[in-house]
Amino acid sequence: MRRRQFVSAATTLLSAALLGLAAPVLAQGIELVHLKTEKAEDALELSFNTRFELPRGVEEALMKGVPIYFTAEVSVFRNRWYWRDSRVARVNRTWRLTWQALTRQYRISTGGLNQSFSTLSEAMSSLRGVSAWRIAEARDLEDDGRFYLEFSYKLDTSQLPKPMQIGLGLPQGWTLGIERTLSLNADLTLRQSQ
């Protein structure tokens, strides 16, 4: 009898804890405001813009000197009825956001480029989107095939320091991300029906 009461109480507590942790995770997502493809002379270009705020735990870690990484990844596929779809192109871009305590500035690094900002909101606005990002070569898209793309943008926890990865526990607000799979029209613009 006592064991049954213990199991029942433990189950109730676990359920309440999981429900309490699930609510903030749903509220801390990334909204995709704008996503557009455009065929340039020799490439397919993508532009996107997102809307989100850093969760409190992420912002606290940033202020303690932990670099925060965001990654965007795009894959373009050719749809084939006779075999698995073939990947035409795959690109990714990573932004590194840091707080420089000595200069009291935020720094965003991507590739070999660095840019400093005096406020977190300015820094965040610069990493929420990209315009005219070259994602595929035009020669790979010339056969009038049917194409689609897979897009993802997320807070990349795999690049955090190892001690944080071990005890991170994803329900703590570190699960920012969005994924979309969208078809392309014949002119390589995104199909509107999503």
N, CA, C and O atoms as a DFTB+ gen file, in Angstrom:
776 C
 N C O
     1  1       0.823      -1.199       0.000
     2  2       0.000       0.000       0.000
     3  2       0.859       1.251       0.000
     4  3       0.618       2.181      -0.769
     5  1       1.853       1.267       0.859
     6  2       2.727       2.421       0.979
     7  2       3.518       2.629      -0.318
     8  3       3.716       3.762      -0.757
     9  1       3.958       1.546      -0.913
    10  2       4.712       1.644      -2.162
    11  2       3.835       2.225      -3.270
    12  3       4.303       3.051      -4.053
    13  1       2.586       1.810      -3.345
    14  2       1.665       2.305      -4.358
    15  2       1.442       3.805      -4.180
    16  3       1.383       4.535      -5.170
    17  1       1.317       4.278      -2.949
    18  2       1.143       5.700      -2.688
    19  2       2.391       6.481      -3.099
    20  3       2.298       7.576      -3.653
    21  1       3.555       5.902      -2.820
    22  2       4.807       6.554      -3.202
    23  2       4.920       6.688      -4.719
    24  3       5.280       7.749      -5.228
    25  1       4.609       5.603      -5.442
    26  2       4.675       5.630      -6.903
    27  2       3.664       6.636      -7.453
    28  3       3.972       7.378      -8.386
    29  1       2.471       6.663      -6.885
    30  2       1.448       7.608      -7.337
    31  2       1.888       9.055      -7.102
    32  3       1.729       9.906      -7.977
    33  1       2.442       9.328      -5.917
    34  2       2.913      10.682      -5.608
    35  2       4.075      11.072      -6.510
    36  3       4.136      12.207      -6.983
    37  1       4.994      10.150      -6.755
    38  2       6.146      10.430      -7.621
    39  2       5.692      10.705      -9.051
    40  3       6.218      11.601      -9.711
    41  1       4.718       9.937      -9.526
    42  2       4.191      10.140     -10.873
    43  2       3.522      11.503     -10.991
    44  3       3.701      12.200     -11.989
    45  1       2.749      11.888      -9.973
    46  2       2.084      13.190      -9.977
    47  2       3.100      14.326      -9.985
    48  3       2.945      15.287     -10.739
    49  1       4.135      14.227      -9.157
    50  2       5.170      15.259      -9.117
    51  2       5.915      15.357     -10.438
    52  3       6.186      16.455     -10.924
    53  1       6.248      14.207     -11.020
    54  2       6.958      14.201     -12.297
    55  2       6.104      14.822     -13.393
    56  3       6.606      15.599     -14.205
    57  1       4.815      14.484     -13.423
    58  2       3.910      15.068     -14.423
    59  2       3.802      16.577     -14.261
    60  3       3.828      17.319     -15.243
    61  1       3.681      17.024     -13.019
    62  2       3.592      18.471     -12.776
    63  2       4.871      19.175     -13.186
    64  3       4.828      20.268     -13.750
    65  1       6.013      18.552     -12.905
    66  2       7.293      19.156     -13.286
    67  2       7.426      19.242     -14.798
    68  3       7.878      20.256     -15.329
    69  1       7.033      18.179     -15.490
    70  2       7.127      18.189     -16.947
    71  2       6.172      19.218     -17.553
    72  3       6.536      19.901     -18.510
    73  1       4.982      19.336     -17.022
    74  2       4.049      20.344     -17.528
    75  2       4.553      21.754     -17.251
    76  3       4.386      22.650     -18.079
    77  1       5.160      21.951     -16.110
    78  2       5.703      23.265     -15.771
    79  2       6.869      23.650     -16.643
    80  3       7.048      24.828     -16.952
    81  1       7.682      22.665     -17.054
    82  2       8.828      22.962     -17.911
    83  2       8.418      23.095     -19.362
    84  3       9.083      23.801     -20.120
    85  1       7.352      22.445     -19.773
    86  2       6.967      22.461     -21.179
    87  2       6.419      23.828     -21.597
    88  3       6.630      24.242     -22.736
    89  1       5.736      24.523     -20.723
    90  2       5.125      25.798     -21.091
    91  2       6.145      26.839     -21.523
    92  3       5.940      27.457     -22.568
    93  1       7.259      27.083     -20.773
    94  2       8.216      28.073     -21.230
    95  2       8.901      27.694     -22.537
    96  3       9.240      28.573     -23.330
    97  1       9.109      26.404     -22.775
    98  2       9.778      25.982     -24.000
    99  2       8.934      26.369     -25.209
   100  3       9.477      26.840     -26.208
   101  1       7.634      26.183     -25.138
   102  2       6.768      26.538     -26.256
   103  2       6.760      28.033     -26.500
   104  3       6.632      28.472     -27.643
   105  1       6.892      28.812     -25.459
   106  2       6.848      30.261     -25.583
   107  2       8.179      30.844     -26.046
   108  3       8.240      32.031     -26.365
   109  1       9.230      30.062     -26.092
   110  2      10.554      30.576     -26.428
   111  2      11.010      30.138     -27.811
   112  3      12.194      29.866     -28.012
   113  1      10.103      30.067     -28.753
   114  2      10.450      29.653     -30.095
   115  2      10.908      30.810     -30.957
   116  3      11.003      31.951     -30.504
   117  1      11.189      30.492     -32.200
   118  2      11.600      31.482     -33.192
   119  2      10.488      31.600     -34.220
   120  3      10.022      30.594     -34.756
   121  1      10.068      32.808     -34.494
   122  2       9.056      33.059     -35.510
   123  2       9.755      33.456     -36.810
   124  3      10.582      34.368     -36.828
   125  1       9.418      32.771     -37.880
   126  2       9.967      33.083     -39.192
   127  2       9.097      34.154     -39.830
   128  3       7.985      33.869     -40.275
   129  1       9.596      35.389     -39.876
   130  2       8.833      36.525     -40.370
   131  2       8.867      36.593     -41.889
   132  3       7.861      36.915     -42.522
   133  1      10.020      36.291     -42.475
   134  2      10.210      36.462     -43.915
   135  2      11.168      35.385     -44.419
   136  3      12.227      35.166     -43.830
   137  1      10.798      34.721     -45.499
   138  2      11.673      33.752     -46.161
   139  2      11.401      33.848     -47.652
   140  3      10.264      33.675     -48.090
   141  1      12.444      34.126     -48.437
   142  2      12.272      34.369     -49.866
   143  2      13.484      33.847     -50.623
   144  3      14.619      34.000     -50.169
   145  1      13.246      33.236     -51.766
   146  2      14.332      32.846     -52.668
   147  2      14.216      33.667     -53.941
   148  3      13.134      34.106     -54.330
   149  1      15.362      33.861     -54.576
   150  2      15.402      34.658     -55.793
   151  2      16.545      34.146     -56.666
   152  3      17.647      33.891     -56.180
   153  1      16.269      34.001     -57.941
   154  2      17.304      33.539     -58.856
   155  2      18.109      34.735     -59.345
   156  3      17.570      35.634     -59.991
   157  1      19.397      34.740     -59.037
   158  2      20.302      35.776     -59.529
   159  2      20.922      35.265     -60.829
   160  3      20.519      34.218     -61.335
   161  1      21.891      35.991     -61.370
   162  2      22.514      35.589     -62.628
   163  2      23.107      34.189     -62.572
   164  3      22.852      33.368     -63.453
   165  1      23.890      33.917     -61.550
   166  2      24.602      32.644     -61.509
   167  2      24.350      31.838     -60.232
   168  3      25.092      30.904     -59.929
   169  1      23.297      32.202     -59.480
   170  2      23.056      31.500     -58.223
   171  2      21.609      31.665     -57.773
   172  3      20.882      32.540     -58.243
   173  1      21.224      30.804     -56.859
   174  2      19.955      30.940     -56.154
   175  2      20.271      31.579     -54.808
   176  3      21.136      31.096     -54.077
   177  1      19.574      32.663     -54.479
   178  2      19.828      33.388     -53.240
   179  2      18.623      33.307     -52.323
   180  3      17.478      33.256     -52.772
   181  1      18.904      33.295     -51.035
   182  2      17.858      33.205     -50.024
   183  2      17.971      34.382     -49.071
   184  3      19.071      34.787     -48.695
   185  1      16.836      34.921     -48.687
   186  2      16.770      35.969     -47.672
   187  2      15.783      35.512     -46.613
   188  3      14.733      34.956     -46.937
   189  1      16.113      35.744     -45.351
   190  2      15.180      35.398     -44.285
   191  2      15.317      36.389     -43.140
   192  3      16.336      37.059     -42.978
   193  1      14.250      36.453     -42.356
   194  2      14.231      37.303     -41.174
   195  2      13.404      36.587     -40.113
   196  3      12.351      36.023     -40.414
   197  1      13.883      36.612     -38.870
   198  2      13.206      35.940     -37.774
   199  2      12.890      36.931     -36.662
   200  3      13.385      38.058     -36.652
   201  1      12.064      36.492     -35.735
   202  2      11.739      37.296     -34.562
   203  2      11.810      36.381     -33.346
   204  3      11.140      35.350     -33.297
   205  1      12.626      36.764     -32.362
   206  2      12.729      36.020     -31.115
   207  2      13.511      36.844     -30.109
   208  3      14.184      37.810     -30.468
   209  1      13.418      36.462     -28.878
   210  2      14.196      37.069     -27.803
   211  2      15.011      35.971     -27.133
   212  3      14.592      34.815     -27.080
   213  1      16.163      36.343     -26.631
   214  2      16.973      35.367     -25.904
   215  2      16.301      35.016     -24.587
   216  3      15.881      35.908     -23.850
   217  1      16.194      33.734     -24.283
   218  2      15.680      33.348     -22.972
   219  2      16.610      33.856     -21.862
   220  3      17.793      34.107     -22.091
   221  1      16.062      33.995     -20.693
   222  2      16.807      34.562     -19.572
   223  2      18.087      33.787     -19.267
   224  3      19.133      34.391     -19.028
   225  1      18.014      32.463     -19.272
   226  2      19.192      31.645     -18.982
   227  2      20.298      31.834     -20.010
   228  3      21.478      31.851     -19.661
   229  1      19.920      31.976     -21.273
   230  2      20.901      32.183     -22.341
   231  2      21.566      33.548     -22.173
   232  3      22.782      33.677     -22.312
   233  1      20.757      34.565     -21.873
   234  2      21.304      35.909     -21.689
   235  2      22.238      35.968     -20.475
   236  3      23.264      36.647     -20.517
   237  1      21.892      35.266     -19.403
   238  2      22.759      35.233     -18.220
   239  2      24.089      34.565     -18.533
   240  3      25.142      35.034     -18.101
   241  1      24.043      33.464     -19.289
   242  2      25.289      32.787     -19.674
   243  2      26.143      33.697     -20.553
   244  3      27.363      33.740     -20.396
   245  1      25.520      34.416     -21.465
   246  2      26.230      35.348     -22.337
   247  2      26.938      36.415     -21.515
   248  3      28.098      36.733     -21.776
   249  1      26.246      36.970     -20.522
   250  2      26.833      38.018     -19.684
   251  2      27.964      37.490     -18.797
   252  3      28.772      38.271     -18.295
   253  1      28.024      36.188     -18.605
   254  2      29.110      35.574     -17.819
   255  2      30.281      35.154     -18.703
   256  3      31.231      34.531     -18.227
   257  1      30.213      35.495     -19.990
   258  2      31.342      35.226     -20.876
   259  2      31.213      33.994     -21.742
   260  3      32.171      33.632     -22.424
   261  1      30.060      33.329     -21.744
   262  2      29.868      32.138     -22.573
   263  2      29.454      32.587     -23.974
   264  3      28.452      33.287     -24.118
   265  1      30.205      32.197     -25.012
   266  2      29.791      32.553     -26.382
   267  2      28.550      31.767     -26.787
   268  3      28.427      30.581     -26.480
   269  1      27.637      32.432     -27.474
   270  2      26.382      31.836     -27.923
   271  2      26.430      31.737     -29.451
   272  3      26.813      32.689     -30.132
   273  1      26.039      30.581     -29.976
   274  2      26.113      30.337     -31.411
   275  2      24.721      30.139     -32.003
   276  3      23.872      29.474     -31.409
   277  1      24.499      30.718     -33.173
   278  2      23.290      30.500     -33.957
   279  2      23.723      29.955     -35.308
   280  3      24.710      30.414     -35.884
   281  1      22.980      28.970     -35.814
   282  2      23.324      28.340     -37.084
   283  2      22.107      28.305     -37.998
   284  3      21.015      27.917     -37.584
   285  1      22.309      28.710     -39.237
   286  2      21.289      28.575     -40.288
   287  2      21.805      27.553     -41.289
   288  3      22.973      27.584     -41.678
   289  1      20.937      26.659     -41.697
   290  2      21.328      25.636     -42.669
   291  2      20.241      25.507     -43.722
   292  3      19.051      25.485     -43.406
   293  1      20.665      25.421     -44.983
   294  2      19.741      25.274     -46.104
   295  2      20.240      24.156     -47.003
   296  3      21.412      24.116     -47.375
   297  1      19.336      23.248     -47.347
   298  2      19.623      22.197     -48.323
   299  2      18.604      22.305     -49.443
   300  3      17.409      22.457     -49.190
   301  1      19.075      22.227     -50.680
   302  2      18.198      22.254     -51.854
   303  2      18.196      20.861     -52.450
   304  3      19.255      20.281     -52.690
   305  1      16.996      20.317     -52.691
   306  2      16.849      18.958     -53.215
   307  2      16.105      18.971     -54.536
   308  3      15.227      19.803     -54.763
   309  1      16.468      18.035     -55.405
   310  2      15.735      17.785     -56.644
   311  2      14.797      16.619     -56.361
   312  3      15.237      15.550     -55.937
   313  1      13.514      16.823     -56.593
   314  2      12.511      15.797     -56.356
   315  2      12.579      14.754     -57.473
   316  3      12.485      15.097     -58.651
   317  1      12.743      13.477     -57.102
   318  2      12.797      12.393     -58.091
   319  2      11.765      11.332     -57.724
   320  3      11.660      10.947     -56.560
   321  1      11.011      10.863     -58.697
   322  2       9.990       9.869     -58.436
   323  2      10.587       8.458     -58.423
   324  3      10.002       7.564     -57.811
   325  1      11.710       8.233     -59.065
   326  2      12.243       6.889     -59.244
   327  2      13.280       6.494     -58.206
   328  3      13.671       5.328     -58.143
   329  1      13.724       7.419     -57.410
   330  2      14.773       7.133     -56.434
   331  2      14.689       8.169     -55.325
   332  3      13.813       9.033     -55.345
   333  1      15.565       8.091     -54.391
   334  2      15.589       9.113     -53.339
   335  2      15.893      10.475     -53.940
   336  3      16.613      10.577     -54.934
   337  1      15.351      11.506     -53.346
   338  2      15.611      12.865     -53.820
   339  2      17.110      13.163     -53.714
   340  3      17.768      12.758     -52.756
   341  1      17.630      13.869     -54.703
   342  2      19.069      14.168     -54.693
   343  2      19.316      15.572     -54.151
   344  3      18.608      16.525     -54.476
   345  1      20.331      15.663     -53.326
   346  2      20.697      16.967     -52.770
   347  2      21.531      17.715     -53.797
   348  3      22.566      17.223     -54.246
   349  1      21.078      18.897     -54.163
   350  2      21.762      19.740     -55.136
   351  2      22.781      20.630     -54.435
   352  3      23.880      20.851     -54.945
   353  1      22.410      21.140     -53.265
   354  2      23.296      22.059     -52.546
   355  2      22.990      21.990     -51.056
   356  3      21.878      21.673     -50.632
   357  1      24.018      22.298     -50.284
   358  2      23.861      22.393     -48.830
   359  2      24.825      23.452     -48.325
   360  3      26.031      23.372     -48.560
   361  1      24.284      24.443     -47.629
   362  2      25.118      25.514     -47.081
   363  2      24.700      25.766     -45.637
   364  3      23.562      25.503     -45.249
   365  1      25.630      26.273     -44.862
   366  2      25.280      26.696     -43.510
   367  2      26.095      27.918     -43.146
   368  3      27.151      28.189     -43.718
   369  1      25.577      28.635     -42.190
   370  2      26.230      29.844     -41.712
   371  2      26.070      29.879     -40.201
   372  3      24.997      29.595     -39.667
   373  1      27.158      30.233     -39.518
   374  2      27.149      30.279     -38.060
   375  2      27.530      31.667     -37.582
   376  3      28.475      32.277     -38.083
   377  1      26.780      32.155     -36.608
   378  2      27.062      33.433     -35.957
   379  2      27.495      33.143     -34.526
   380  3      26.910      32.294     -33.853
   381  1      28.507      33.843     -34.072
   382  2      28.991      33.711     -32.695
   383  2      28.756      35.042     -31.994
   384  3      29.291      36.073     -32.403
   385  1      27.956      35.013     -30.943
   386  2      27.625      36.206     -30.177
   387  2      28.375      36.147     -28.851
   388  3      28.255      35.172     -28.109
   389  1      29.153      37.197     -28.553
   390  2      29.905      37.245     -27.300
   391  2      29.730      38.602     -26.633
   392  3      29.414      39.597     -27.285
   393  1      29.941      38.620     -25.335
   394  2      29.954      39.851     -24.550
   395  2      31.400      40.131     -24.196
   396  3      32.062      39.297     -23.577
   397  1      31.902      41.305     -24.587
   398  2      33.262      41.718     -24.286
   399  2      33.213      42.621     -23.051
   400  3      32.901      43.807     -23.153
   401  1      33.519      42.055     -21.896
   402  2      33.380      42.803     -20.643
   403  2      34.331      43.994     -20.571
   404  3      33.979      45.029     -20.005
   405  1      35.522      43.863     -21.134
   406  2      36.507      44.941     -21.068
   407  2      36.038      46.189     -21.828
   408  3      36.161      47.306     -21.325
   409  1      35.506      45.996     -23.029
   410  2      35.037      47.126     -23.840
   411  2      33.544      47.394     -23.659
   412  3      33.019      48.379     -24.179
   413  1      32.864      46.517     -22.922
   414  2      31.431      46.613     -22.668
   415  2      30.649      46.671     -23.975
   416  3      29.765      47.508     -24.156
   417  1      30.999      45.754     -24.885
   418  2      30.317      45.667     -26.168
   419  2      29.998      44.214     -26.488
   420  3      30.637      43.286     -25.992
   421  1      28.989      44.052     -27.332
   422  2      28.637      42.741     -27.849
   423  2      29.315      42.588     -29.198
   424  3      29.388      43.543     -29.970
   425  1      29.804      41.407     -29.483
   426  2      30.477      41.167     -30.756
   427  2      29.836      39.975     -31.450
   428  3      29.585      38.934     -30.843
   429  1      29.581      40.159     -32.738
   430  2      29.075      39.068     -33.563
   431  2      30.130      38.753     -34.607
   432  3      30.620      39.634     -35.314
   433  1      30.468      37.469     -34.685
   434  2      31.447      36.987     -35.661
   435  2      30.772      35.966     -36.557
   436  3      30.074      35.071     -36.081
   437  1      30.985      36.106     -37.848
   438  2      30.524      35.116     -38.809
   439  2      31.570      35.019     -39.903
   440  3      31.933      36.022     -40.519
   441  1      32.049      33.815     -40.140
   442  2      33.153      33.663     -41.070
   443  2      34.355      34.405     -40.534
   444  3      34.758      34.166     -39.396
   445  1      34.935      35.287     -41.301
   446  2      36.053      36.093     -40.842
   447  2      35.656      37.506     -40.470
   448  3      36.517      38.336     -40.177
   449  1      34.353      37.794     -40.475
   450  2      33.886      39.146     -40.202
   451  2      33.467      39.292     -38.746
   452  3      32.829      38.405     -38.179
   453  1      33.833      40.422     -38.147
   454  2      33.451      40.745     -36.777
   455  2      32.796      42.111     -36.760
   456  3      33.202      43.023     -37.481
   457  1      31.777      42.236     -35.927
   458  2      31.095      43.515     -35.798
   459  2      30.736      43.711     -34.332
   460  3      30.257      42.787     -33.676
   461  1      30.969      44.917     -33.820
   462  2      30.691      45.222     -32.421
   463  2      29.449      46.093     -32.299
   464  3      29.158      46.914     -33.169
   465  1      28.714      45.898     -31.188
   466  2      27.491      46.635     -30.918
   467  2      27.495      47.082     -29.470
   468  3      28.052      46.406     -28.604
   469  1      26.872      48.225     -29.208
   470  2      26.856      48.732     -27.831
   471  2      25.718      48.154     -27.005
   472  3      25.795      48.152     -25.776
   473  1      24.654      47.659     -27.655
   474  2      23.545      47.075     -26.903
   475  2      23.222      45.677     -27.428
   476  3      23.533      45.337     -28.570
   477  1      22.598      44.884     -26.577
   478  2      22.211      43.533     -26.971
   479  2      21.136      43.566     -28.048
   480  3      21.141      42.722     -28.944
   481  1      20.222      44.515     -27.981
   482  2      19.160      44.570     -28.996
   483  2      19.725      44.862     -30.388
   484  3      19.229      44.318     -31.375
   485  1      20.747      45.707     -30.483
   486  2      21.394      45.964     -31.773
   487  2      22.076      44.704     -32.295
   488  3      21.985      44.382     -33.480
   489  1      22.757      43.998     -31.405
   490  2      23.442      42.768     -31.801
   491  2      22.438      41.721     -32.256
   492  3      22.658      41.038     -33.257
   493  1      21.342      41.594     -31.527
   494  2      20.332      40.600     -31.877
   495  2      19.695      40.903     -33.231
   496  3      19.424      39.987     -34.008
   497  1      19.457      42.171     -33.512
   498  2      18.827      42.503     -34.794
   499  2      19.731      42.141     -35.970
   500  3      19.234      41.847     -37.057
   501  1      21.036      42.158     -35.772
   502  2      21.928      41.816     -36.883
   503  2      22.047      40.316     -37.115
   504  3      22.448      39.899     -38.201
   505  1      21.710      39.495     -36.129
   506  2      21.828      38.051     -36.357
   507  2      20.486      37.362     -36.545
   508  3      20.425      36.134     -36.600
   509  1      19.427      38.125     -36.641
   510  2      18.104      37.532     -36.836
   511  2      17.778      37.227     -38.288
   512  3      16.726      36.651     -38.565
   513  1      18.642      37.593     -39.223
   514  2      18.332      37.322     -40.617
   515  2      19.495      37.581     -41.544
   516  3      20.549      38.069     -41.136
   517  1      19.277      37.242     -42.805
   518  2      20.289      37.380     -43.858
   519  2      19.579      37.792     -45.130
   520  3      18.426      37.417     -45.347
   521  1      20.243      38.551     -45.966
   522  2      19.685      38.848     -47.280
   523  2      20.703      38.473     -48.352
   524  3      21.911      38.612     -48.163
   525  1      20.186      37.995     -49.482
   526  2      20.988      37.613     -50.651
   527  2      22.090      36.611     -50.302
   528  3      23.242      36.776     -50.704
   529  1      21.724      35.572     -49.550
   530  2      22.666      34.507     -49.198
   531  2      22.690      33.496     -50.330
   532  3      21.657      32.918     -50.668
   533  1      23.832      33.281     -50.907
   534  2      24.002      32.367     -52.042
   535  2      23.906      30.923     -51.533
   536  3      24.758      30.471     -50.767
   537  1      22.856      30.200     -51.968
   538  2      22.655      28.850     -51.449
   539  2      22.858      27.747     -52.491
   540  3      23.048      26.589     -52.118
   541  1      22.823      28.076     -53.783
   542  2      23.028      27.065     -54.822
   543  2      23.497      27.738     -56.099
   544  3      23.179      28.897     -56.362
   545  1      24.251      26.999     -56.882
   546  2      24.710      27.481     -58.184
   547  2      23.591      27.331     -59.203
   548  3      22.862      26.339     -59.182
   549  1      23.450      28.301     -60.090
   550  2      22.389      28.282     -61.100
   551  2      22.545      27.090     -62.042
   552  3      21.546      26.532     -62.495
   553  1      23.762      26.697     -62.341
   554  2      23.980      25.573     -63.265
   555  2      23.437      24.254     -62.704
   556  3      23.111      23.348     -63.471
   557  1      23.339      24.138     -61.379
   558  2      22.801      22.922     -60.770
   559  2      21.277      22.891     -60.781
   560  3      20.678      21.873     -60.435
   561  1      20.644      23.995     -61.174
   562  2      19.187      24.099     -61.146
   563  2      18.602      24.340     -62.532
   564  3      17.470      24.811     -62.641
   565  1      19.339      24.033     -63.590
   566  2      18.930      24.384     -64.943
   567  2      18.079      23.356     -65.659
   568  3      17.589      23.648     -66.751
   569  1      17.876      22.184     -65.116
   570  2      17.203      21.126     -65.867
   571  2      15.679      21.123     -65.745
   572  3      15.042      20.124     -66.081
   573  1      15.091      22.200     -65.279
   574  2      13.642      22.318     -65.135
   575  2      13.037      21.227     -64.251
   576  3      11.882      20.840     -64.432
   577  1      13.813      20.745     -63.311
   578  2      13.299      19.749     -62.375
   579  2      12.454      20.393     -61.305
   580  3      12.345      21.618     -61.234
   581  1      11.855      19.564     -60.473
   582  2      11.084      20.065     -59.342
   583  2      11.998      20.065     -58.127
   584  3      12.585      19.042     -57.773
   585  1      12.108      21.223     -57.497
   586  2      13.030      21.394     -56.375
   587  2      12.282      21.815     -55.118
   588  3      11.196      22.392     -55.181
   589  1      12.881      21.516     -53.992
   590  2      12.387      22.013     -52.714
   591  2      13.584      22.269     -51.816
   592  3      14.686      21.786     -52.075
   593  1      13.357      23.030     -50.766
   594  2      14.457      23.312     -49.845
   595  2      14.043      23.028     -48.413
   596  3      12.875      23.143     -48.041
   597  1      15.029      22.658     -47.635
   598  2      14.864      22.475     -46.195
   599  2      15.662      23.566     -45.513
   600  3      16.861      23.710     -45.754
   601  1      15.003      24.335     -44.663
   602  2      15.607      25.475     -43.987
   603  2      15.536      25.262     -42.491
   604  3      14.510      24.825     -41.970
   605  1      16.623      25.567     -41.792
   606  2      16.598      25.544     -40.325
   607  2      17.460      26.678     -39.781
   608  3      18.487      27.042     -40.355
   609  1      17.010      27.218     -38.662
   610  2      17.739      28.273     -37.959
   611  2      17.571      27.993     -36.477
   612  3      16.448      27.835     -35.997
   613  1      18.682      27.929     -35.745
   614  2      18.577      27.529     -34.342
   615  2      19.716      28.073     -33.500
   616  3      20.764      28.475     -34.004
   617  1      19.471      28.069     -32.203
   618  2      20.506      28.290     -31.216
   619  2      21.282      26.983     -31.155
   620  3      20.725      25.953     -30.774
   621  1      22.549      27.007     -31.522
   622  2      23.344      25.793     -31.676
   623  2      24.037      25.433     -30.360
   624  3      25.114      25.947     -30.057
   625  1      23.419      24.559     -29.591
   626  2      23.971      24.161     -28.297
   627  2      25.143      23.197     -28.431
   628  3      25.857      22.967     -27.456
   629  1      25.358      22.629     -29.616
   630  2      26.479      21.697     -29.792
   631  2      27.828      22.412     -29.771
   632  3      28.861      21.758     -29.627
   633  1      27.844      23.732     -29.913
   634  2      29.092      24.484     -29.901
   635  2      29.383      25.153     -28.561
   636  3      30.383      25.855     -28.413
   637  1      28.508      24.931     -27.596
   638  2      28.752      25.467     -26.259
   639  2      29.909      24.722     -25.603
   640  3      30.237      23.614     -26.027
   641  1      30.534      25.297     -24.582
   642  2      31.590      24.580     -23.866
   643  2      31.071      23.243     -23.338
   644  3      29.917      23.145     -22.921
   645  1      31.914      22.223     -23.356
   646  2      31.513      20.867     -22.983
   647  2      30.867      20.772     -21.603
   648  3      29.877      20.053     -21.473
   649  1      31.357      21.446     -20.570
   650  2      30.674      21.331     -19.272
   651  2      29.221      21.793     -19.318
   652  3      28.382      21.262     -18.590
   653  1      28.917      22.772     -20.162
   654  2      27.530      23.236     -20.276
   655  2      26.679      22.238     -21.047
   656  3      25.490      22.095     -20.763
   657  1      27.268      21.544     -22.017
   658  2      26.518      20.572     -22.787
   659  2      26.098      19.390     -21.930
   660  3      25.017      18.833     -22.120
   661  1      26.947      19.008     -20.991
   662  2      26.654      17.848     -20.147
   663  2      25.468      18.131     -19.236
   664  3      24.567      17.299     -19.127
   665  1      25.450      19.273     -18.588
   666  2      24.389      19.572     -17.645
   667  2      23.339      20.514     -18.182
   668  3      22.592      21.108     -17.403
   669  1      23.260      20.669     -19.491
   670  2      22.388      21.682     -20.068
   671  2      20.913      21.404     -19.821
   672  3      20.188      22.299     -19.386
   673  1      20.455      20.194     -20.087
   674  2      19.044      19.897     -19.879
   675  2      18.169      20.786     -20.735
   676  3      17.727      21.835     -20.267
   677  1      17.904      20.408     -21.962
   678  2      17.252      21.262     -22.955
   679  2      15.964      21.953     -22.502
   680  3      15.655      23.005     -23.062
   681  1      15.187      21.452     -21.537
   682  2      13.995      22.196     -21.154
   683  2      14.273      23.513     -20.429
   684  3      13.323      24.194     -20.042
   685  1      15.502      23.890     -20.236
   686  2      15.817      25.107     -19.500
   687  2      15.795      26.357     -20.382
   688  3      16.311      27.392     -19.959
   689  1      15.229      26.309     -21.575
   690  2      15.099      27.488     -22.410
   691  2      16.171      27.612     -23.477
   692  3      16.310      28.668     -24.095
   693  1      16.924      26.557     -23.701
   694  2      17.997      26.596     -24.689
   695  2      17.568      25.940     -26.005
   696  3      18.427      25.552     -26.797
   697  1      16.300      25.810     -26.251
   698  2      15.837      25.115     -27.447
   699  2      15.182      26.061     -28.442
   700  3      14.058      25.813     -28.880
   701  1      15.850      27.116     -28.799
   702  2      15.354      28.020     -29.824
   703  2      15.641      27.414     -31.195
   704  3      16.760      26.971     -31.453
   705  1      14.659      27.392     -32.060
   706  2      14.901      26.883     -33.397
   707  2      13.635      26.850     -34.231
   708  3      12.521      26.867     -33.708
   709  1      13.833      26.803     -35.542
   710  2      12.723      26.690     -36.481
   711  2      13.204      25.902     -37.689
   712  3      14.351      26.037     -38.114
   713  1      12.314      25.076     -38.240
   714  2      12.620      24.286     -39.436
   715  2      11.442      24.396     -40.389
   716  3      10.285      24.400     -39.970
   717  1      11.754      24.484     -41.673
   718  2      10.718      24.530     -42.704
   719  2      11.189      23.729     -43.912
   720  3      12.377      23.712     -44.234
   721  1      10.244      23.066     -44.574
   722  2      10.474      22.417     -45.856
   723  2       9.508      23.057     -46.837
   724  3       8.294      22.987     -46.648
   725  1      10.036      23.683     -47.886
   726  2       9.223      24.465     -48.814
   727  2       9.541      24.095     -50.258
   728  3      10.701      23.893     -50.618
   729  1       8.501      24.009     -51.075
   730  2       8.668      23.713     -52.501
   731  2       9.024      24.982     -53.257
   732  3       8.667      26.091     -52.857
   733  1       9.738      24.790     -54.359
   734  2      10.112      25.914     -55.219
   735  2       9.300      25.867     -56.502
   736  3       9.044      24.794     -57.049
   737  1       8.898      27.040     -56.979
   738  2       8.209      27.144     -58.272
   739  2       9.214      26.935     -59.401
   740  3      10.409      26.770     -59.156
   741  1       8.726      26.942     -60.628
   742  2       9.594      26.776     -61.786
   743  2      10.622      27.897     -61.892
   744  3      11.732      27.671     -62.372
   745  1      10.263      29.111     -61.446
   746  2      11.207      30.229     -61.492
   747  2      12.088      30.282     -60.228
   748  3      12.805      31.259     -60.009
   749  1      12.028      29.232     -59.407
   750  2      12.831      29.047     -58.189
   751  2      12.456      29.992     -57.049
   752  3      13.224      30.160     -56.101
   753  1      11.280      30.605     -57.141
   754  2      10.772      31.341     -55.981
   755  2      10.015      30.333     -55.106
   756  3       9.626      29.260     -55.567
   757  1       9.819      30.697     -53.853
   758  2       9.123      29.797     -52.938
   759  2       7.648      29.711     -53.274
   760  3       7.018      30.720     -53.590
   761  1       7.099      28.513     -53.206
   762  2       5.675      28.327     -53.408
   763  2       4.936      28.859     -52.195
   764  3       5.322      28.557     -51.065
   765  1       3.905      29.627     -52.390
   766  2       3.217      30.316     -51.309
   767  2       2.399      29.397     -50.415
   768  3       2.277      29.670     -49.221
   769  1       1.839      28.327     -50.940
   770  2       1.032      27.439     -50.104
   771  2       1.971      26.621     -49.223
   772  3       2.688      25.747     -49.708
   773  1       1.958      26.917     -47.916
   774  2       2.879      26.259     -47.001
   775  2       2.165      25.256     -46.159
   776  3       2.786      24.598     -45.324
